[in-house]
Structures are given as structure tokens and as C-alpha cells.
């Protein structure tokens, strides 16, 4: 695989992952109460715990996108 192929793959992976993160955020923002009721049936969570879990998950996912998609993409773009 060439450098251009890797750059294209990393770029598309970053776009798809950021799109998924945006969908998660919008779903959480617009359907918060419905999501909370759905998960409250299965787990004994308070609303503050539910929010903290989702915000923590979004933060971890964003850091993973930065580390595994955007950083290698930018490093190859600068080096290439």
C-alpha cells in the first residue's frame, strides 16, 4: 500500500468516525430523555451517572480518533 493509499484510508476513517461521534452527540442531545428511560429499564442509573457515562464515552472516543486517525494522517501529510 502506498503512502497516498494510507493517507486516503486514514482521512476517510477520520471522517467516518467524526460523523459517528457527531451522530452520537446529536442523538444524546435531542433524545436524552428517551435514551435515559430506555437504559433505566436495564440498569439502575441516576440521570447524572447516565450523563457522565455518555460524556466520558464521547471523550474517550474523540481521543481515540485523534490518536489513531488524525495524528497519523497529519504526520504522513507533513512528512510526505
N, C-alpha and C positions, 0 to 999 in steps of 0.2 A: 504494500500500500504506500502510495506516495504521500509527501507532506501535504499536498493540496487535498488529497482524499481525506487525510486525518483532520485537516482544518475544516473541511466541509462537514464531516461527521460530528466533530465537536461543536461546530456552530449550530447545526440542526438539533443536536441533543440539548444544547443550552436553550434554544428557542422553545422546544417542546416541554422541557422541564419548567421553564419560567411560565409558560402557558398553563401548565398543570398547577403550579403554585398560585397563579392568579385565579384560576377556577376555584381552587380550594378556599382562597381568601374571600372571593365573592360569594360562594355558597355559604361560608361561615357568617359573612356579614348580612346577607339577605335572608337566610333561612335559619338563623341562630336558634330561635325558639323551637322550631320543628325538629332540628337536629338534636337539641338538648332533650326534648321529650322522647325521641327515638332511643337515644343512648341511656336515658334514665330508666327505661324499662329493663335494660340488661345489666347495668352497673349502678351501684349506689354512689353516685357522684353529686356533689353540690355544684351549683352553677359556676362558682368561682374556680373549682377544680377542673370542670369541663373546659372553661375558657383557658386556664393555664396549660392544660394538656395540648389544646389546639395551637395556642401561640408558641409553645415550646416545640411542637412538631413542625410548625411552619418555619421557625428559626433554624432548626436543625436541617430541614430540607433546603433552605436557602443557603446555608453554609456549605452543604454538600454540593449544591450546584456551583457555587463559587470555586470550591476546591477541585472538583472533578471535571467541570466543563469549561468554565470561563478562564481560570488561571492557565491551564494547558493551552487553550486557544490563544490567549494573549501572548504567552511565552513563544509559541510557534510563530505567531504573526510577527512578533518583534524580531525573532531570530532568523526568520525566513526571508 
